[in-house]
């Protein structure tokens, strides 16, 4: 009985498949061929070919237009800052270096020199754990003791709130919740 049901099921699937194939092979109704040829013609036009080729990211530098608002990504007006985040990394060493930062390091990227100095001065005198050295992006081992950033420092530099820190022999490391170093601060 089971074999009979299995054979019947296989024949039913084969029949359904052949019906689908024969329907797909039938020519389109008369009105559809005109629509299909219009679509094919549209795909052969320059606008129909858009998106098939990407422009090179290494395009040669062009001479700035006299009224261009941006030149190589930099705002081209008198008094505008020269090296902002809009400038592509291929024209800015600063932005190329920023592209190498891990995401959590962006929290401290925009700190002023005074804020960086305040972080270092506030935390450098704290007792250091075992001798270690780490850079941004390094996950600290569980044996390294982390302490929460003091409230008075978090009030002066709000970006440090909810971070922990560790002190090495010459640097202060700010660490996120996953024990990954997000900021390294050294003395002058």
N, C-alpha and C positions, 0 to 999 in steps of 0.2 A: 504494500500500500504506500509506504513511504517513497519507494522508488518511483512509483507511478506519479505521485505528487511532484517529485523533483523533476521528472522528465516533462511533465506538463508545464511547470514553472519555467524551465529552460526554453521550451518552444514558445511560450507566451512572450518571454523577453526577446527572443530572436525575431518574432513577428513584429513586436513594437519597434525594435531597432530598424528593421527593414522598411517599415512604414515611414519612420523619421528620415531615413536616408533618401527614399524615393521622393518624399515631399521636398527635401532640400535640393534635389536635382531638377525639379520642375522649373521651367523658365518663369520669370516674374510676369505678373499681369502686364498688359500693354502700357498702362499709365506709369508703371514703376520704372521701366527702362529709361524713359526720358529723365526721370528724377535721378537715377543712378548715373547716367552719363553727365548730368550737370554736376553731381558731387565729384566725379572723377576729374572733370575739367577744373573745378575749383581747387582741387588738390595740386594741380599742375601750375597754378598761378604763383607769383612770388609770395603773396600773402598766405596762400595755402601751404607753402613750404616753411613758413615761420616756425621756429622752435626745433627744427630738425638739426640745426647746427648751432653750437654755442659760440659766441664771440670769444676770442682769445683773452685770457686774463693777463697776457703779456703783450698787450697792444703797445705799439710805439708811442712815446710821449708826443703829444701834439702841442703846437704853439697855442697859447691861450688866446681866446677870442677877446677882442677889446672890451666887451661888456659882460664877460663871463662872471657869474657870482662865485663859482668855485673853480680853482685850478688845482688839479691833482688832489682833490678832496679838501683842500684848504680854502677857507673863506677869503676871497680876493677883494677885500675892501680895506681902506686905510684904517689902521688901529686894531684890526682883527688879530686874535692870537694866531701864531704861526703853526703850532703843532698840537692840534686838537684831536679828539677821537674820531673825527670824520675823515681824517687823512688815512688812506690805505697803508698797510704795513710796508708795502714795497716802496713808499715814499717817506716813511717815518721810522727811524730806528726805535724810538720810544714805543710806538704802537706795535712794532714787530716784537719787542721784548714783552709788552703786555700780553700779546697773543700766546706767549709761552707760560703765563701764569695759570695756576689752577683756579677754579671758580671761587673757592673760599678766600683766596688771597686778594680778590678784588675789594673785599671789605676794607682793607687797609691801604689800598693803592692810592687813594686820594688824600691821605692824611698830609697835613703840612709838616714842615721840618720841626716846628715848635711842638706839634702834637706827638710826633715820633720821639722827640727828645723827652717830653713829659712822661711818656710810657717807659722809656728806658730808665730815666732818673727815679721814677716812683717804684720800680720793681727790681732794679739791679742789686740792691743791698739785701734782698731776701736770701735766706739760706738756700744754697744749691743742693740738689740731690747728688746722685752719682755722676761721675764725669761722663759727659756725652756731648755730642754735637749733632745738630739737625738743621736741615734747610726747609724751606717752604715745600709742602707736599709730602713730607716724611711723616709716617705714622709712628708715634712714640710707643715704645714697648710698655707693657703694664707695670714694669718695675720703676718707671720714672714717675715721681710724685708730682701731681698737678694741684695747683691751688687756684681758687676763684679770684678773678681780678677784684681788687678792693673797690668798694662803693665810691670813695672819693675820686679815684682815677676814672671810673665809669661815668661820673658826673662831669669831669673835665673833658673826657674823650668818649663820647657816647658809643662809638663803634666797638669799644672793648667790652661793653656790657654782655654778660652771658658767656664770656670766654674764660678759659683757665690760662695759667701761665706756668712756665718753668724757667729757671735761671741756669745758664751754663756759666763757665768761667768768665766769658766776656760778652755774652749776648742774652737777651730776653726773648723767649719764644711764647707767642700767643697761640693757644691751641683750641680747636673747636670740640664739639661733643664727641666726635669720632676719634679723638686723639691725634688728628692730623694737624700739623703745624700750618697755621694760616698767616702768621706774620713773624718776622725776625727783626729785632731791633738791637742795634749796636751803638756803642758810645761814639762820640765825635772823633 
